[in-house]
Amino acid sequence: MQKATLGVIVGNRGFFPDHLCEMGRQTILKVLAAEGVDVIALTPEETKFGSVESLIDAEKCAALFKEYRDEIDGVLVTLPNFGDERGVANTLRWADLNVPVLVHAFPDDATKMTIENRRDSFCGKMSVCNNLTQYGIPFSLTTLHTTDPASKEFRDDLRWFVGVCQVVKGLRHARIGALGARPAAFNTVRYSEKLLERTGISLETLDLSEAFGRMERLDDDAEAVRAKRQAIEAYLPTGGIPEVALSKMAQFGVMIDQWMEENRLQATAIQCWTSMEEFFGVVPCTVMSMLSNNLLPSACETDVTGVVGMLALQLASGKPSALVDWNNNYGDDPNKGVIFHCSNLPKHFFADGPVMGYQKIIAGTVGKENTYGTVEGRLKAGLFTYCRVSTDDAQGTLSAYVGEGELTDDPLQTFGGYGVVHIPNFQGLLHYVCENGFEHHVAINLSQTASALNEALGKYLDWDVYYHGANDV
């Protein structure tokens, strides 16, 4: 599981068994420690059992959370007994963290329903959620209404929630670089920079002419360029690739590394088609693949909202993302299709070691010698999540769709980076994409994180999100 810090509120209500609260707090902290989660919580020295059941307790807990607000990614509310709903709600209101909240309740034991051992957390959870709704505080729920913290079900919920927290925190403070203008032929990747800024995503732009100028100043013998050249050759087999092309890739890699460091960028969208080839003489694919593989997602055709989707998936999973085309049908199977890019896909995605090639689609236009640097091979079979983010300028909001599918082993002979996908009700998804004006690019990730993305983007960032297949889960 990804690293996270959670604020923990242990709810208590005095006329329910205190010993359940005491043992419950110990249990939940033990589970969080085992999962590698750092905790900010009251101690038994500060309140009874380190719980919250009064106005004073809520003030203490809120003050503690405020002190660590820059570290807290989310809040776990746990109810070992009925709990005090006002104490929980007041803590969250006064702390004003604006982070995801997970509400958890301990289960009762049907053989221990006496006054000495009865929790009533089942009922108390409803009261807490009712108050959070009244206070206007969004919250998430565990899969089961009550669940043992030591169970696999709760641990799965916890990992899911950490993913939600990472997406929300990461996107609210994201800085993305847009290198070059949108290619003239790609109206599809238009976006609103102002709408992205409203949600916390900032853009830093750089014109390709300035990028070319920076690269021209780099000497092939410079230490940084030599190191980048060695990194490229260690990343992919480069047999048959001209020396001049490798040198240009190294220069491009150094330039973009420096630009990202200067501007504290977490992701990039880069103009390729066809300015990079015509005026610099190489494709940026290998360098972009290396960036994405190192968890610095990079999308082509200056597809800024495409790379937002890549970043969201990466934040949820902790794994590299890629940007592909919904590209072709696969025979007459309505639930299968071909995904493809030229490609700049991360090495993480390939079944066998990918190879460096040239961009076969535009080589006939700009010359093969100007198109070296693609990353080519078959994507490995397995489950994946897809996500597309777009700015809805007419409605003044951000929209997205998410879902899950499978990369298959079905035979396919083609070029670039490619794979065959199976998606339940794929035709329904394609109808949704077309009817709602989404782009042909889609971000993918070798994980099952659609539910976490749906929760993060829809509930906490207030985007308009369609979760394909949600009713079938």
Buried (B, 14 or more C-beta within 10 A) or exposed (E): EBEBBBBBBBBBBEEBBBEBBBBBBBBBBEBBEEBEBBBBBBEEEEBBBBBBBBEEBBBBBBEBBEEBBEEBBBBBBBBBBBBBBBBBBBBBBBBEBEBBBBBBBBBBEEEEEEEEEBBBBBEBBBBBBEBBEEBEBBBBBBEBBBBEBEEEEBBEBBBBBBBBBBBBBBBBEBBBBBBBEBBEEBEBBBBBBEBBEEBBBBBBBBEBEBBBEBBEEBEBEBEBBBEBBEEBBEBBEBEEBBEEBBBBBBBBBBBBBEBBEEBEBBBBBBBBBBBBBEEBBBBBBBBBBBBBBEBBBBBBBBBBBBBBBBBBBBBBBBBBBBBBBBBBEBEEEBBBBBBBBBBBBBBBBBBEEBBBBBBBEBBEEBEEBBBBBBBBBBBBBBEBBBBBBBBBEEEEBBBBBBBBBBBBEBEBEEBBBBBBBBBBBBEBBBEBBEEBEBBBBBBBBBBBBBBBBBBBBBBBBEBBBBBBBEEEE
